Amino acid sequence: MLNRKERNRVKIKKVSERNRLSVFKSNNHIYAQLIDDKNGKTIASSSSLEKSIKEKKLNRKEIAEIVGKEIAKKIISKGIDKVAFDRGKYKYHGLVKILADAARVEGLNF
């Protein structure tokens, strides 16, 4: 039996031809990256470890929102506006939902 992460990825890759916006969160940080599965390359990435975000003393929810907006700006500047959202092994709530909503507000479609 496949675990949640594997079920998610199989469905995303099978159904969608779009690039994949993958989210990972650790106990301290949150990361987002746009992955081109055909070429196996990362197109854009953003995380809470970036200097501009790390310098601000914010709580985790505010950081997730900023990371979502930053990754959306980077992706749109590359000329991509439609992506497939890959939440990985996480439920779609909390920090993952905040990041996704912030990316949608900036103009990403998924």
N, CA, C and O of each residue as an XYZ file, in Angstrom:
440
protein
N       0.838     -1.187      0.000
C       0.000      0.000      0.000
C       0.884      1.253      0.000
O       1.876      1.327      0.725
N       0.513      2.212     -0.809
C       1.278      3.451     -0.904
C       0.944      4.379      0.260
O      -0.196      4.439      0.720
N       1.964      5.100      0.727
C       1.679      6.076      1.768
C       1.125      7.352      1.133
O       1.046      7.455     -0.091
N       0.745      8.319      1.963
C       0.061      9.516      1.467
C       0.892     10.279      0.446
O       0.366     10.720     -0.575
N       2.191     10.440      0.712
C       3.057     11.181     -0.205
C       3.111     10.515     -1.572
O       3.012     11.190     -2.596
N       3.268      9.191     -1.597
C       3.354      8.461     -2.854
C       2.037      8.516     -3.624
O       2.039      8.663     -4.846
N       0.918      8.398     -2.918
C      -0.399      8.489     -3.581
C      -0.572      9.852     -4.231
O      -1.048      9.956     -5.362
N      -0.180     10.898     -3.507
C      -0.276     12.264     -4.024
C       0.530     12.429     -5.298
O       0.012     12.907     -6.308
N       1.790     12.038     -5.256
C       2.687     12.245     -6.395
C       2.242     11.458     -7.610
O       2.304     11.969     -8.728
N       1.793     10.223     -7.419
C       1.341      9.398     -8.539
C       0.167     10.070     -9.230
O       0.122     10.138    -10.458
N      -0.785     10.569     -8.444
C      -1.962     11.215     -9.027
C      -1.568     12.484     -9.773
O      -2.050     12.729    -10.879
N      -0.706     13.282     -9.184
C      -0.294     14.544     -9.813
C       0.415     14.269    -11.126
O       0.106     14.903    -12.135
N       1.354     13.340    -11.136
C       2.131     13.068    -12.341
C       1.289     12.401    -13.427
O       1.517     12.632    -14.614
N       0.309     11.568    -13.026
C      -0.513     10.861    -13.992
C      -1.523     11.799    -14.651
O      -1.722     11.742    -15.865
N      -2.150     12.643    -13.873
C      -3.258     13.466    -14.348
C      -2.782     14.751    -15.000
O      -3.363     15.186    -15.994
N      -1.735     15.369    -14.462
C      -1.388     16.715    -14.880
C      -0.085     16.769    -15.663
O       0.880     16.075    -15.341
N      -0.072     17.593    -16.685
C       1.138     17.845    -17.462
C       1.857     19.096    -16.963
O       2.897     19.477    -17.500
N       1.303     19.727    -15.941
C       1.869     20.965    -15.411
C       3.117     20.690    -14.584
O       3.373     19.561    -14.166
N       3.891     21.755    -14.357
C       5.007     21.660    -13.431
C       4.451     21.564    -12.014
O       3.337     22.012    -11.744
N       5.233     20.980    -11.117
C       4.758     20.654     -9.783
C       5.308     21.644     -8.758
O       6.522     21.826     -8.660
N       4.418     22.286     -7.992
C       4.806     23.157     -6.889
C       4.809     22.314     -5.623
O       3.756     22.000     -5.068
N       6.001     21.952     -5.174
C       6.162     21.045     -4.049
C       6.430     21.820     -2.768
O       7.194     22.786     -2.765
N       5.797     21.392     -1.678
C       5.959     22.044     -0.378
C       6.564     21.051      0.599
O       6.164     19.889      0.659
N       7.541     21.533      1.366
C       8.129     20.736      2.439
C       8.228     21.622      3.666
O       8.607     22.789      3.568
N       7.889     21.069      4.818
C       8.060     21.833      6.042
C       8.750     20.971      7.084
O       8.457     19.786      7.243
N       9.668     21.601      7.781
C      10.328     20.941      8.894
C       9.787     21.570     10.175
O       8.854     22.371     10.123
N      10.351     21.222     11.300
C       9.895     21.811     12.551
C      10.152     23.310     12.596
O       9.412     24.042     13.253
N      11.189     23.778     11.907
C      11.588     25.176     12.007
C      11.365     25.987     10.739
O      11.238     27.208     10.827
N      11.314     25.369      9.570
C      11.294     26.112      8.311
C      10.270     25.530      7.350
O       9.775     24.419      7.537
N       9.961     26.311      6.310
C       9.065     25.866      5.254
C       9.712     26.181      3.910
O      10.311     27.242      3.735
N       9.589     25.255      2.966
C      10.243     25.366      1.662
C       9.207     25.123      0.576
O       8.281     24.333      0.757
N       9.368     25.806     -0.555
C       8.513     25.575     -1.724
C       9.399     25.623     -2.960
O      10.272     26.483     -3.073
N       9.171     24.695     -3.886
C       9.938     24.724     -5.131
C       9.083     24.238     -6.295
O       8.230     23.363     -6.145
N       9.335     24.830     -7.454
C       8.657     24.434     -8.679
C       9.560     23.452     -9.406
O      10.710     23.764     -9.712
N       9.033     22.260     -9.680
C       9.828     21.181    -10.265
C       9.279     20.818    -11.633
O       8.073     20.631    -11.794
N      10.169     20.717    -12.622
C       9.830     20.226    -13.950
C      10.150     18.734    -13.965
O      11.316     18.349    -14.055
N       9.120     17.895    -13.876
C       9.334     16.451    -13.775
C       9.855     15.828    -15.056
O      10.512     14.788    -15.007
N       9.581     16.436    -16.204
C      10.067     15.879    -17.469
C      11.585     15.944    -17.554
O      12.230     15.002    -18.014
N      12.151     17.061    -17.109
C      13.608     17.230    -17.160
C      14.289     16.971    -15.821
O      15.517     16.910    -15.757
N      13.516     16.819    -14.762
C      14.089     16.583    -13.441
C      14.845     17.790    -12.916
O      15.884     17.642    -12.272
N      14.330     18.984    -13.185
C      15.010     20.218    -12.775
C      14.110     21.046    -11.865
O      12.885     21.022    -11.984
N      14.743     21.773    -10.959
C      14.032     22.753    -10.151
C      14.076     24.085    -10.878
O      15.152     24.589    -11.200
N      12.910     24.651    -11.134
C      12.817     25.902    -11.887
C      12.934     27.107    -10.962
O      13.639     28.065    -11.278
N      12.254     27.066     -9.832
C      12.280     28.179     -8.875
C      12.100     27.627     -7.471
O      11.465     26.590     -7.278
N      12.662     28.324     -6.497
C      12.492     27.887     -5.116
C      12.453     29.084     -4.179
O      12.959     30.162     -4.493
N      11.843     28.869     -3.033
C      11.770     29.889     -2.007
C      11.649     29.176     -0.665
O      11.040     28.110     -0.574
N      12.226     29.762      0.366
C      12.134     29.143      1.684
C      12.253     30.184      2.776
O      12.576     31.344      2.521
N      11.991     29.758      3.980
C      12.086     30.651      5.129
C      13.543     30.903      5.517
O      13.809     31.687      6.428
N      14.475     30.259      4.847
C      15.900     30.465      5.123
C      16.498     31.622      4.328
O      17.637     32.016      4.575
N      15.731     32.178      3.365
C      16.250     33.294      2.586
C      16.497     34.490      3.499
O      15.756     34.730      4.452
N      17.549     35.228      3.188
C      17.993     36.316      4.049
C      16.902     37.362      4.277
O      16.707     37.830      5.399
N      16.191     37.726      3.199
C      15.163     38.767      3.318
C      14.021     38.346      4.250
O      13.420     39.190      4.915
N      13.726     37.062      4.297
C      12.645     36.558      5.148
C      13.152     36.297      6.557
O      12.453     36.571      7.533
N      14.356     35.773      6.667
C      14.913     35.389      7.959
C      15.179     36.602      8.858
O      15.072     36.513     10.081
N      15.526     37.733      8.239
C      15.829     38.932      9.016
C      14.612     39.462      9.754
O      14.739     40.007     10.850
N      13.434     39.306      9.164
C      12.211     39.768      9.805
C      11.852     38.796     10.921
O      11.906     37.579     10.742
N      11.492     39.336     12.051
C      11.089     38.489     13.178
C       9.579     38.285     13.108
O       8.809     39.073     13.658
N       9.163     37.208     12.419
C       7.751     36.935     12.197
C       7.383     35.576     12.772
O       8.254     34.750     13.047
N       6.079     35.349     12.950
C       5.659     34.020     13.383
C       5.550     33.093     12.176
O       5.689     33.540     11.037
N       5.306     31.819     12.413
C       5.355     30.814     11.346
C       4.291     31.036     10.275
O       4.538     30.785      9.095
N       3.118     31.502     10.677
C       2.050     31.734      9.707
C       2.401     32.869      8.763
O       2.162     32.774      7.559
N       2.962     33.934      9.295
C       3.372     35.062      8.462
C       4.496     34.658      7.516
O       4.527     35.092      6.364
N       5.413     33.833      7.995
C       6.518     33.357      7.160
C       5.982     32.499      6.018
O       6.427     32.638      4.879
N       5.025     31.610      6.312
C       4.438     30.761      5.268
C       3.761     31.622      4.200
O       3.843     31.312      3.012
N       3.098     32.692      4.613
C       2.441     33.579      3.659
C       3.467     34.289      2.773
O       3.263     34.405      1.565
N       4.551     34.757      3.353
C       5.593     35.439      2.582
C       6.264     34.478      1.604
O       6.527     34.845      0.459
N       6.542     33.247      2.046
C       7.161     32.252      1.162
C       6.227     31.951     -0.009
O       6.691     31.818     -1.141
N       4.925     31.842      0.240
C       3.958     31.610     -0.829
C       3.943     32.742     -1.840
O       3.890     32.501     -3.046
N       3.990     33.980     -1.354
C       3.995     35.127     -2.263
C       5.293     35.187     -3.058
O       5.272     35.486     -4.252
N       6.424     34.905     -2.410
C       7.728     34.953     -3.088
C       7.824     33.902     -4.185
O       8.286     34.199     -5.287
N       7.393     32.678     -3.896
C       7.493     31.622     -4.910
C       6.563     31.941     -6.074
O       6.910     31.676     -7.225
N       5.393     32.502     -5.801
C       4.471     32.865     -6.875
C       5.076     33.944     -7.772
O       4.968     33.863     -8.995
N       5.704     34.943     -7.180
C       6.338     36.004     -7.970
C       7.445     35.438     -8.856
O       7.563     35.814    -10.023
N       8.255     34.535     -8.304
C       9.356     33.939     -9.070
C       8.829     33.100    -10.229
O       9.371     33.146    -11.333
N       7.768     32.332     -9.974
C       7.207     31.470    -11.008
C       6.578     32.301    -12.126
O       6.788     32.018    -13.306
N       5.816     33.315    -11.759
C       5.151     34.157    -12.759
C       6.181     34.926    -13.576
O       5.973     35.154    -14.768
N       7.298     35.333    -12.953
C       8.341     36.038    -13.705
C       8.996     35.131    -14.748
O       9.582     35.627    -15.711
N       8.906     33.815    -14.571
C       9.433     32.860    -15.551
C       8.423     32.577    -16.656
O       8.717     31.824    -17.585
N       7.240     33.171    -16.566
C       6.233     33.000    -17.601
C       5.309     31.813    -17.385
O       4.652     31.375    -18.329
N       5.241     31.285    -16.184
C       4.390     30.139    -15.866
C       3.296     30.622    -14.921
O       3.586     31.276    -13.919
N       2.039     30.304    -15.233
C       0.976     30.714    -14.318
C       0.105     29.540    -13.862
O      -0.729     29.702    -12.971
N       0.291     28.355    -14.465
C      -0.475     27.184    -14.052
C       0.475     26.107    -13.550
O       1.408     25.710    -14.247
N       0.226     25.638    -12.328
C       1.056     24.607    -11.718
C       0.152     23.565    -11.070
O      -1.046     23.787    -10.896
N       0.740     22.431    -10.719
C       0.052     21.407     -9.944
C       0.597     21.485     -8.523
O       1.811     21.422     -8.328
N      -0.267     21.620     -7.538
C       0.161     21.787     -6.146
C       0.403     20.429     -5.520
O      -0.495     19.588     -5.475
N       1.616     20.217     -5.038
C       2.016     18.958     -4.407
C       2.244     19.224     -2.926
O       3.268     19.784     -2.535
N       1.277     18.815     -2.104
C       1.392     19.061     -0.673
C       2.228     17.991      0.027
O       2.479     18.076      1.229
N       2.657     16.983     -0.737
C       3.504     15.946     -0.164
C       2.762     15.119      0.855
O       1.644     14.670      0.604
N       3.374     14.915      2.003
C       2.776     14.065      3.037
C       1.919     14.845      4.025
O       1.452     14.288      5.019
N       1.710     16.139      3.755
C       1.008     16.992      4.697
C      -0.460     17.153      4.315
O      -0.814     17.159      3.136
N      -1.296     17.281      5.323
C      -2.694     17.594      5.079
C      -2.786     19.027      4.593
O      -1.926     19.857      4.888
N      -3.843     19.306      3.844
C      -4.027     20.651      3.302
C      -4.706     21.524      4.362
O      -5.899     21.814      4.272
N      -3.932     21.935      5.359
C      -4.416     22.880      6.357
C      -3.211     23.477      7.058
O      -2.087     23.004      6.894
N      -3.448     24.505      7.830
C      -2.349     25.136      8.559
C      -1.398     25.869      7.637
O      -1.826     26.616      6.758
N      -0.109     25.658      7.836
C       0.918     26.372      7.085
C       0.866     26.069      5.590
O       1.111     26.955      4.771
N       0.551     24.834      5.230
C       0.486     24.456      3.813
C      -0.649     25.214      3.127
O      -0.484     25.701      2.009
N      -1.787     25.313      3.786
C      -2.925     26.041      3.226
C      -2.624     27.532      3.130
O      -2.985     28.167      2.139
N      -1.981     28.091      4.124
C      -1.629     29.512      4.105
C      -0.687     29.805      2.935
O      -0.868     30.794      2.225
N       0.316     28.950      2.734
C       1.250     29.122      1.624
C       0.516     29.047      0.280
O       0.756     29.869     -0.605
N      -0.371     28.069      0.130
C      -1.109     27.900     -1.128
C      -2.025     29.091     -1.399
O      -2.090     29.576     -2.528
N      -2.721     29.559     -0.389
C      -3.620     30.698     -0.567
C      -2.852     31.964     -0.939
O      -3.313     32.751     -1.767
N      -1.689     32.161     -0.333
C      -0.864     33.335     -0.655
C      -0.384     33.267     -2.102
O      -0.341     34.285     -2.794
N      -0.021     32.062     -2.561
C       0.419     31.908     -3.950
C      -0.733     32.186     -4.914
O      -0.528     32.782     -5.971
N      -1.941     31.758     -4.551
C      -3.111     32.020     -5.399
C      -3.412     33.513     -5.475
O      -3.768     34.026     -6.537
N      -3.270     34.204     -4.358
C      -3.539     35.646     -4.323
C      -2.595     36.380     -5.273
O      -2.987     37.363     -5.901
N      -1.354     35.907     -5.381
C      -0.365     36.545     -6.268
C      -0.599     36.234     -7.737
O       0.014     36.860     -8.602
N      -1.484     35.267     -8.040
C      -1.831     35.017     -9.443
C      -1.543     33.626     -9.965
O      -1.728     33.386    -11.158
N      -1.100     32.699     -9.134
C      -0.871     31.320     -9.595
C      -2.200     30.569     -9.674
O      -3.093     30.796     -8.858
N      -2.325     29.695    -10.636
C      -3.526     28.863    -10.774
C      -3.180     27.414    -10.507
O      -2.285     26.850    -11.137
N      -3.897     26.815     -9.567
C      -3.814     25.372     -9.323
C      -5.047     24.894     -8.614
O      -5.167     23.705     -8.319
